Amino acid sequence: MADISRAENKMGTMPEGKLLITMSLPMMISMLVQALYNIVDSIFVSRICENALTAVSLAFPLQTLMIGMAVGLGVGMNAVLSKALGEKDDAKVTASAMNALFMTVVSIILFIFIGIFAVRPFYLSQTDNAEIVGFGVDYLTIICCVGVGMFFQVVFEKILQSTGRTIESMFSQLIGAVVNLIFDPILIFGLLGFPKLGVKGAAIATVAGQIVAATAGLILNLKRNPEVKFHIKGFKPNGRIIREIYQVGLPSIFMQCVGSIMTYSMNQILIVFSTTATAVFGVYFKLQSFVFMPLFGMNSGMVPIIAYNYGARNRKRMIRTIKFATVIAVSIMLFGLFVFQVFPSQLFALFDASEHMIAMGDPALRVISLHFPIAAVCIVFGSTFQALGNGMYSLIVSLIRQLVVLLPAAYLLSKLGDVYYVWWSFPIAEISSLIVSTICMILMYKNVISKVPEGA
C-alpha cells in the first residue's frame, strides 16, 4: 500500500504550475507571517531605545549561523528524502528522517556551548558600548541556549515538505509565529501582569514560539505523514546517510556561515560611520525578509518537486518546474523593489526611527533594493543545485558574491567618506552572482539535467 501511495504522489503527476503553487502557497503564507513577526519583534524592541535595536541587529550574524545550520540540515534531508520517495525506497525515507533528527540534537548541544561561552566576546568584538553589549548578551544568550525549538521546528517542517505536505508545514510555522507575536509585547513591556523584561522578553517570546511550532510539527508528522516512520528504538546513526544529507546541506550551512561573516564584517565597516548606520543595516535585513521570505517559501515547494522528479527520472517536469519558479520569483522581487523605492520613509517610521536614521535609511533602501530582481534568478538557480544534490555550486556563488565582491566593494566604497556609497556594493555583488550562477546552471544542465530521460 505504501508503494502505491507513493506511485500516485502528486509530485509526479499533477501539472507543474498547479503543483508548484499548491505546494508553495502555504509555505509562502507561513514565511510571510514569519517575516512579519521578525519585523514586529524589532518594532517592539525599537520602542525601548535605539541601542536596543542596534543590539538585536548586531546579533544577526550569530543568529543567522544558527538558523543556517538548522536549515542546511533540513534542506539536505529534504533532498535525500524526496529522492528516496521518487525511487520508492521505504527504508531510506525513514533513515533520512531519523539521521536528520540525530544531527539536530548534536547541533542543539553545540549552540548551548556557544550561548554560554561565546556571546559576550562576540558582542565585545563589535562594540565597546556597555548598554548595547548588555542588551545583546541578554537577548542572544537565550536565543542560543534555548534553540531546541528552532532546530526541531525546521527539521519537522522539512520532513512534511519533502512528502508534499506543505499545508501541515504551514500550520506548524503559523502557530509558532502567532505565539511569538502575542507574547512579544506582553513580555517586552510587562503587560497583563507579566514582568517587564525588555530585550529578554523578545528572546523568550521567540524561543517560546519555536518550541510550540516544533511540538506542532512533531504531532503533524506522527498523525498526518504516514510515508515517514520514526523508529527511535534500536536506532543507530548511519554515516553514509548523514554524509548524503550534508553533501547537499553542508554547502547551505557554509553559505549561512558566509552570510554571517558578511553581516559581521559589514557591521564593522558601518560602525565606523555611526551606530545608527548599523541600525539602518539591521532594519534593512528585517524589512528585506518580508520580500525574500515568500521567495524562500516558494523554493521550499520547488526543491522537493525537482528532487522527486529527478529520482523518478522525468526531465520535462524538472525543467517546467524551474521555469515556473523563476517567473514567480522575479514577480515577487519586482513587487519588493516597488515598495522599497516608493515607501522607504514610511518603512523606517515603523521602527520609531529618528530623522537622522530616516535620512540615512531612505537612500540605503532605494539603492540596495535595485538588486532584488537579479537575486530572484540567482536564488532559484541555487535551490535547483541543492535539489539535484550539488549544493557546492550554491556555495561557490555565495562565496563570490559575499566575500570576493561584496565586502571588498563595501570597504573600498567606504573610503569615499560617505556611507551612501557603501550601499552600492549590494547591486554590484548581485551582478557578479548572476554571472556565476548562470555559468553553474549551464554546467548543471549539461552534466546532470540533460542526462535525465525526458519523461512525460
Backbone hydrogen bonds, N-H to C=O, Kabsch-Sander energy under -0.5 kcal/mol:
donor,donor_aa,acceptor,acceptor_aa,energy
5,S,1,M,-2.2
6,R,2,A,-1.7
7,A,3,D,-2.1
8,E,4,I,-1.4
9,N,6,R,-1.5
12,G,9,N,-2.2
13,T,10,K,-0.9
14,M,10,K,-2.1
19,L,15,P,-3.0
20,L,16,E,-3.0
21,I,17,G,-2.1
22,T,18,K,-2.9
23,M,19,L,-2.8
24,S,20,L,-2.5
25,L,21,I,-2.8
27,M,23,M,-0.6
28,M,24,S,-3.1
29,I,25,L,-2.5
30,S,26,P,-2.3
31,M,27,M,-2.5
32,L,28,M,-2.1
33,V,29,I,-2.1
34,Q,30,S,-2.4
35,A,31,M,-2.9
36,L,32,L,-2.5
37,Y,33,V,-2.5
38,N,34,Q,-1.7
39,I,35,A,-2.3
40,V,36,L,-3.0
41,D,37,Y,-2.1
42,S,38,N,-1.5
43,I,39,I,-2.4
44,F,40,V,-2.7
45,V,41,D,-2.1
46,S,42,S,-2.6
47,R,43,I,-0.7
47,R,44,F,-0.9
48,I,45,V,-1.9
49,C,45,V,-1.1
53,L,49,C,-1.6
54,T,50,E,-2.5
55,A,51,N,-2.4
56,V,52,A,-2.0
57,S,53,L,-2.1
58,L,54,T,-2.6
59,A,55,A,-0.9
60,F,57,S,-1.3
63,Q,59,A,-2.4
64,T,60,F,-3.0
65,L,61,P,-1.9
66,M,62,L,-2.0
67,I,63,Q,-2.4
68,G,64,T,-2.9
69,M,65,L,-2.1
70,A,66,M,-1.6
71,V,67,I,-3.0
72,G,68,G,-2.9
73,L,69,M,-1.8
74,G,70,A,-2.3
75,V,71,V,-3.3
76,G,72,G,-2.4
77,M,73,L,-2.3
78,N,74,G,-2.7
79,A,75,V,-2.4
80,V,76,G,-2.3
81,L,77,M,-3.3
82,S,78,N,-2.6
83,K,79,A,-2.1
84,A,80,V,-2.0
85,L,81,L,-2.1
86,G,82,S,-2.2
87,E,83,K,-1.8
88,K,85,L,-1.1
89,D,84,A,-2.7
90,D,88,K,-0.9
93,V,89,D,-1.8
94,T,90,D,-1.8
95,A,91,A,-2.5
96,S,92,K,-2.4
97,A,93,V,-1.5
98,M,94,T,-2.5
99,N,95,A,-2.4
100,A,96,S,-1.6
101,L,97,A,-1.9
102,F,98,M,-2.0
103,M,99,N,-2.1
104,T,100,A,-1.5
105,V,101,L,-1.7
106,V,102,F,-1.6
107,S,103,M,-2.1
108,I,104,T,-2.2
109,I,105,V,-2.0
110,L,106,V,-1.9
111,F,107,S,-1.9
112,I,108,I,-1.5
113,F,109,I,-1.6
114,I,110,L,-1.7
115,G,111,F,-2.6
116,I,112,I,-1.8
117,F,113,F,-2.5
118,A,114,I,-2.6
119,V,114,I,-0.9
122,F,118,A,-2.0
123,Y,119,V,-2.0
124,L,120,R,-2.7
125,S,121,P,-1.5
126,Q,123,Y,-1.9
127,T,123,Y,-2.0
130,A,128,D,-0.7
133,V,129,N,-2.4
134,G,130,A,-2.5
135,F,131,E,-2.6
136,G,132,I,-2.7
137,V,133,V,-2.8
138,D,134,G,-2.1
139,Y,135,F,-2.1
140,L,136,G,-3.0
141,T,137,V,-1.8
142,I,138,D,-0.8
143,I,139,Y,-1.7
144,C,140,L,-2.4
145,C,141,T,-2.5
146,V,142,I,-1.8
147,G,144,C,-1.1
149,G,146,V,-0.6
151,F,147,G,-2.2
152,F,148,V,-2.1
153,Q,149,G,-2.6
154,V,150,M,-2.2
155,V,151,F,-2.0
156,F,152,F,-2.5
157,E,153,Q,-2.1
158,K,154,V,-2.4
159,I,155,V,-2.1
160,L,156,F,-1.9
161,Q,157,E,-2.5
162,S,158,K,-2.4
163,T,159,I,-0.8
163,T,160,L,-0.7
164,G,161,Q,-1.9
165,R,160,L,-2.5
166,T,164,G,-1.3
169,S,165,R,-1.6
170,M,166,T,-2.5
171,F,167,I,-2.1
172,S,168,E,-2.0
173,Q,169,S,-1.9
174,L,170,M,-2.8
175,I,171,F,-2.4
176,G,172,S,-1.3
177,A,173,Q,-2.3
178,V,174,L,-2.6
179,V,175,I,-1.9
180,N,176,G,-2.0
181,L,177,A,-2.7
182,I,178,V,-2.4
183,F,179,V,-2.3
184,D,180,N,-2.0
186,I,182,I,-0.8
187,L,183,F,-2.7
188,I,184,D,-2.5
189,F,185,P,-2.1
190,G,186,I,-0.9
191,L,186,I,-1.7
194,F,191,L,-2.2
197,L,187,L,-2.7
197,L,195,P,-0.8
198,G,188,I,-1.7
200,K,197,L,-1.4
201,G,198,G,-0.7
202,A,198,G,-1.3
203,A,199,V,-2.0
204,I,200,K,-2.6
205,A,201,G,-2.5
206,T,202,A,-1.8
207,V,203,A,-2.4
208,A,204,I,-2.3
209,G,205,A,-2.0
210,Q,206,T,-1.9
211,I,207,V,-2.3
212,V,208,A,-2.2
213,A,209,G,-2.3
214,A,210,Q,-2.5
215,T,211,I,-2.3
216,A,212,V,-2.3
217,G,213,A,-2.5
218,L,214,A,-2.3
219,I,215,T,-2.2
220,L,216,A,-2.5
221,N,217,G,-2.0
222,L,218,L,-2.3
223,K,219,I,-2.4
224,R,220,L,-2.9
225,N,221,N,-1.0
228,V,225,N,-1.4
231,H,229,K,-0.7
232,I,230,F,-0.6
235,F,232,I,-2.1
239,G,237,P,-0.7
242,I,238,N,-2.5
243,R,239,G,-2.3
244,E,240,R,-1.9
245,I,241,I,-2.7
246,Y,242,I,-2.5
247,Q,243,R,-1.9
248,V,244,E,-1.2
249,G,245,I,-3.1
250,L,246,Y,-2.6
252,S,248,V,-0.6
253,I,249,G,-2.2
254,F,250,L,-3.2
255,M,251,P,-2.2
256,Q,252,S,-1.7
257,C,253,I,-2.3
258,V,254,F,-2.9
259,G,255,M,-2.5
260,S,256,Q,-2.7
261,I,257,C,-2.6
262,M,258,V,-2.5
263,T,259,G,-2.6
264,Y,260,S,-2.6
265,S,261,I,-2.7
266,M,262,M,-2.9
267,N,263,T,-2.3
268,Q,264,Y,-1.6
269,I,265,S,-2.0
270,L,266,M,-2.8
271,I,267,N,-2.6
272,V,269,I,-0.6
273,F,270,L,-1.6
274,S,270,L,-1.7
278,T,274,S,-1.0
279,A,275,T,-1.9
280,V,276,T,-2.6
281,F,277,A,-2.0
282,G,278,T,-2.3
283,V,279,A,-2.7
284,Y,280,V,-2.5
285,F,281,F,-2.0
286,K,282,G,-1.8
287,L,283,V,-2.8
288,Q,284,Y,-3.3
289,S,285,F,-0.9
290,F,286,K,-0.5
290,F,287,L,-1.4
291,V,288,Q,-1.2
292,F,288,Q,-3.1
293,M,289,S,-2.6
295,L,291,V,-0.9
296,F,292,F,-2.6
297,G,293,M,-2.3
298,M,294,P,-2.2
299,N,295,L,-2.2
300,S,296,F,-2.0
301,G,297,G,-1.2
302,M,298,M,-1.7
303,V,299,N,-2.8
305,I,301,G,-0.8
306,I,302,M,-2.4
307,A,303,V,-2.7
308,Y,304,P,-2.7
309,N,305,I,-2.3
310,Y,306,I,-1.9
311,G,307,A,-2.3
312,A,308,Y,-2.2
313,R,310,Y,-0.7
314,N,309,N,-2.6
315,R,453,P,-2.9
316,K,454,E,-2.8
318,M,314,N,-1.3
319,I,315,R,-2.5
320,R,316,K,-2.5
321,T,317,R,-1.8
322,I,318,M,-1.9
323,K,319,I,-2.2
324,F,320,R,-2.4
325,A,321,T,-2.5
326,T,322,I,-2.0
327,V,323,K,-1.9
328,I,324,F,-2.2
329,A,325,A,-2.6
330,V,326,T,-2.4
331,S,327,V,-1.9
332,I,328,I,-2.2
333,M,329,A,-2.2
334,L,330,V,-2.1
335,F,331,S,-1.7
336,G,332,I,-1.9
337,L,333,M,-2.4
338,F,334,L,-2.1
339,V,335,F,-2.2
340,F,336,G,-2.4
341,Q,337,L,-1.9
342,V,338,F,-2.0
343,F,339,V,-2.6
347,L,343,F,-1.8
348,F,344,P,-2.1
349,A,345,S,-2.0
350,L,346,Q,-0.8
350,L,347,L,-0.7
351,F,348,F,-1.6
352,D,349,A,-1.6
353,A,348,F,-1.1
358,I,354,S,-2.5
359,A,355,E,-2.5
360,M,356,H,-1.6
361,G,357,M,-2.6
362,D,358,I,-2.7
364,A,360,M,-0.9
365,L,361,G,-2.5
366,R,362,D,-2.0
367,V,363,P,-2.4
368,I,364,A,-2.6
369,S,365,L,-2.0
370,L,367,V,-1.3
371,H,368,I,-1.7
372,F,369,S,-1.8
375,A,371,H,-2.5
376,A,372,F,-1.7
377,V,373,P,-1.1
378,C,374,I,-1.8
379,I,375,A,-2.6
380,V,376,A,-1.9
381,F,377,V,-2.3
382,G,378,C,-2.4
383,S,379,I,-2.3
384,T,380,V,-1.9
385,F,381,F,-2.1
386,Q,382,G,-1.8
387,A,383,S,-2.4
388,L,384,T,-1.7
389,G,386,Q,-1.6
390,N,385,F,-3.0
393,Y,390,N,-0.9
394,S,390,N,-0.5
395,L,391,G,-2.0
396,I,392,M,-2.5
397,V,393,Y,-2.4
398,S,394,S,-2.4
399,L,395,L,-2.8
400,I,396,I,-2.3
401,R,397,V,-2.7
402,Q,398,S,-2.8
403,L,399,L,-1.9
404,V,399,L,-2.0
405,V,400,I,-1.5
406,L,401,R,-2.5
407,L,402,Q,-1.6
409,A,405,V,-2.4
410,A,406,L,-2.8
411,Y,407,L,-2.8
412,L,408,P,-2.5
413,L,409,A,-2.6
414,S,410,A,-1.9
415,K,411,Y,-0.9
415,K,412,L,-0.7
416,L,413,L,-1.6
417,G,414,S,-1.8
421,Y,418,D,-1.3
422,V,418,D,-0.6
422,V,419,V,-0.8
423,W,419,V,-0.9
423,W,420,Y,-0.7
424,W,421,Y,-1.0
425,S,422,V,-1.8
426,F,423,W,-1.4
428,I,424,W,-1.7
429,A,425,S,-2.2
430,E,426,F,-2.1
431,I,427,P,-1.8
432,S,428,I,-1.4
433,S,429,A,-1.9
434,L,430,E,-2.2
435,I,431,I,-1.9
436,V,432,S,-2.2
437,S,433,S,-2.8
438,T,434,L,-2.3
439,I,435,I,-1.8
440,C,436,V,-2.4
441,M,437,S,-2.4
442,I,438,T,-2.2
443,L,439,I,-2.1
444,M,440,C,-2.6
445,Y,441,M,-2.4
446,K,442,I,-2.3
447,N,443,L,-2.7
448,V,444,M,-2.2
449,I,444,M,-1.8
450,S,445,Y,-2.9
451,K,448,V,-1.0
452,V,449,I,-1.6
